[in-house]
Amino acid sequence: MPDIDKLLPKQLRRPAKPGANGNGNGNGNSVVVDGAKEGAAGAAGWLDERLGATPFLTAMLDRKVPKGTNWFYTLGSATMFAFVIQAITGVFLAMYYKPSAAEAYESIQYLTNDVFLGEFVRGMHRWGATVMMILIFVHMGRTFFFGAYKYPRELQWIIGVVLIVLTMIMGLTGYLLPFDQRSFWATVVGVNINGTGPVVGPYLSDFLRAGPEFGATTLSRFYAIHMMLVPGLMIALIGAHLYLVAKLGTTAPPWLKAEMPKRPRARQVDAEVNGSKDSGNGADPDGGGS
């Protein structure tokens, strides 16, 4: 009697039993793979059931993108990527850095010359700061010239301006940390320039110096601002910025004109004109007989 499974299409056949091919393994590999897939899906479902992350991820990742978008629209993501690289390399550098006026320079020299890949990571952090500064200014320039700061994205623009200020503060406070002659005197000049500001300038300089003059506590103050205060504020503001991007969407390039929908009256006039033309050609506009 012929095997019925052989007469059926492949997609309708019953799966082979383990060991059916005679080598003792059968579909053992596929069973293991299927089990791994089911286990991963079960773990993901377990987490999603408790975190409820699917609606959030869907709103963040699955959104419409206007026509005409180009590489200029990747500047924000590139800036965020640069910030992530700065955070990762900064954590590595903090493992060896000593925020002390007597030991800061020696710790930097040890990190650069003796630690495995220390010079490479420090170079990434140093040049990454410059790259991030350039990217965030170009990103804000693109936002301004494309008119993406207008209603309803005013708050998004304000958050971006605050992020630029915080990025410059990160650059100022990080420049002093090697505590060599160049970084020390450059920071002295920068803080004195801040002190010339109206009303809050002198108070801001005293806050940055941790007193009326530069001293050992100035380095600790800059290190705390650079490592804890400003990064925490930036992470919170970047989260709010991304939320507004997902909520309000992305603006189309200014050289693309939006297609205005036809008004109902205009469609009615078009229908009447087309009907008149059909009647003139001997056709019944209502589609009925005589």
N, C-alpha and C positions, 0 to 999 in steps of 0.2 A: 504494500500500500504506500503510495508516494507521501513524502513529508509535506504537510500543508504549508509549513513556514517557507519552504522553498518556492512555492507557487505565489506567495504574497510579495508585494513590493517591499523593498528594504526597510522603508520607514514604518511599515506595519508589522514587521516580524518581532517576535519576542526576543528579549536580550538573552544571550547565551549564558548558561550557568557556569559558575567557576569550575575550572578543570575540564570543560567540555572539549577543548581542543587537544587533549591528550597529553600535554606536557606538565600537568600538575599545577600550572599557574593560572591557566585560563585567562580571564580578564582581570587578573589581580592588580595589574598596574592601573587600569582604568578605575577599578574599585577604590584604590588608594587615592587616586586623583579626585574622584567624585567625593570621597569622604573628606578630603582636605577642603574642597570647595564648599561642601555643606558646613564644615566646621567654621570656615572663615565667614560664610554668610550668616551662620547662627551667632557668631561673636559680634558681627556688625549689627545684626538685628537686636541683640541684647543691649548693646551700647545705645543704639538709636532709640530703643523703647524707653530708656531711662534718661537720656539727654535731650531727646526731641530735636536732634540736629538737622533732620532732613528738610523741614520747612525753611530753616535759616540758610542752609547751604543752597537750596533751590533758589531762594530769593537773591542770594549773593552771586551765584554763578550762572544761573539761567535767566538772562535778561536780553532784551533786544538791543541791537547795535545799529545806529543809523548808517545810511549809505554814505559813501565817500570817506569813511575813516581810513587813516593811514598810519605811518610810523610815528607821527607826532602824538598820537593817542597812547603810545606806550611809555611816554616819559614819566608819568606818575608811577607806573609799575616798576620802571627802572630805578626811580628814586627810592621806592620802598625796598627794592632788592639791595641797593647800596646801603641802606640803613641796617638791614638784616646782616650784611657782611660786616659792617662796623660793630654791631653788637656781638657777633660771634668772635671776631678777632679781638675785641676789647676785653671779653671775658678771659681769653687766653693770656693777654698781656697783664691783666690784673693779678694773675696767679703768681707772677714773678716781680711785679712792681712794688716798690716800697715808698709810700707817700711821706717821706721824711726828707727834710732839707739836707741832712747829712748823708743819706743813703739813696736818694732818688737817682742821681746820675750814675752811681755805681751799679744799681740794679738794672738800669737801661743798658749799660755796657755789657753786663753779664748776659742779659736777655739777647742782645744782638750778636755777641761773639761766641757764647758758650752753649746756649740752649739750642736743642735740635729744632731746625726750621724757625728759630726765633727771629732772625733777620728777615725771612720771607714773610712771616705773619705781621711783623711790625711794618714792613713796607706796604703790605696790603692795607693795613689800618691807616697808615699815613697818606698814601695816595688815594685810598677810598674816600677819605674825608674831602679831598679836592674834587673827586668825581661826584660825590653826593652834592656838594655845594653848586657845582656847575649844572647838574641835572635838575635840582629843585628850582633854580632861577630860570632855566630854559622852560621847565614845565609851567611855571607861573606866567612866563611870557606868552607861551602858547595859549594858556587859559585867557589871558587878557586880550590878545589880538583876535581870538576866535569868539570873543563875547560870551564865554562860558561863566562869567561872574554875575550875569544879570539874573533877574527873577526867573525861577525861584531858588537860585543857587547862591544867594548872597552870603548865607552862613557858611557854606562850603568854601567860599573865597576867603572869608575872615579866618577860618581855621587854617587855610593854606598860608596866609600871611603870618600867623602866629608860628607855624611850623618853620617858616623861613627864619624868623627871629631866633627860635630855639636852635636851629642848625648853626647859625652864626655864633650863638653862645657856646655851643659844643666845640666849635673850632677855636674860640678864644680860650676856653678853659683847658682844652686838651693841649694847646700849644705850649703851655707852661710846664707840663708834667715832666719832660726830660730834664728840666732844671739846669740847663747849661747857660752859657753867657748870652747866646742869641735869643733863646726863648725867654730868659728872665727880663732882659732889657726891652724886648719887643712887647712883652706883657705890661711892663711899666708904662710904656708909651700908650698902649691901648687903654689901660685903666685911667690914665691921666686925661685922655681924650674924652672918655665917658664922664669924667668929673666936670667937664666944661658945660655939660647939659644944663638947661634951666631947671630950677627948683630941685628935682630929684637927682641931678648929676652928682653932687658931692656925697649924698647919702648912698648912692649906688656904688661909688668908688670905695667908700669906707666898708660897705658890705663885701665887696669883692676882695679887698685887701685883708679883711678880718681885723681892721684897725686903721689907725692913721698912716701907718707906714708898712712897707713890705717886710714880711718876716717869715718865720717857720710856719706859722699858722695859715699864711696865705696859700701855701701849697696844699695843705689839708683841705682848706675851703674850696679851692679849685677842683681838687680830686673828688670831693663829695658832690659838687655840682655836676661835674662831668660824668660821674659813674652812676649816680642815683637820682638826683633831682630832675635833670633835664631828660634823660632817657625815659623815666616814668611818665612825664608829661607828654613826651612825643608819642609813646605807645598809645596812651589814652586818646590823643587827638587824631592819630592815624586811624584808630578804630572808628571814631566818630566820622572822619572824612570818608572812609570806605562805606560806612552805613549810608551816608548821604548820596554817595555815588550810586549805590545799588537802589536806593529809594527814588531818586530823581532822574536817574538815567544819564546818558551822555548826549551832549549837544552835537548837532550836525555841523559840518564845516560851513563857514559863512558864505562860501561861493555856491552852495547848493540852495536853490529856492524851493520852498515847500509847495507841494501841489495842493491848491485850494479845491475843496470839493464843490461840485456844482450845486447851486441852490435848487430847491424843488420847483420854483417858478421858471428857472432857466431850463430845466428838463422838460417842463410842460410846454414851453414855447418851442423847444426843439422837436418835441413829438408832434405838435400842431403843424410846424413847417414841413416835417417829413411826411405827415399825412396829406398835406395839400399837394406835395409833389407826387405822391402815389396816386391821388385822385386825378391829377392832371394827366397821368399816364394811362388812365382807364381802369385803375385797380380800385377795389373797394377797400377804404381804410379800415372798416370794421371787420373785414374778412367774411362778410355774409354774401348771400346771393341776391339777385334782383327780385 
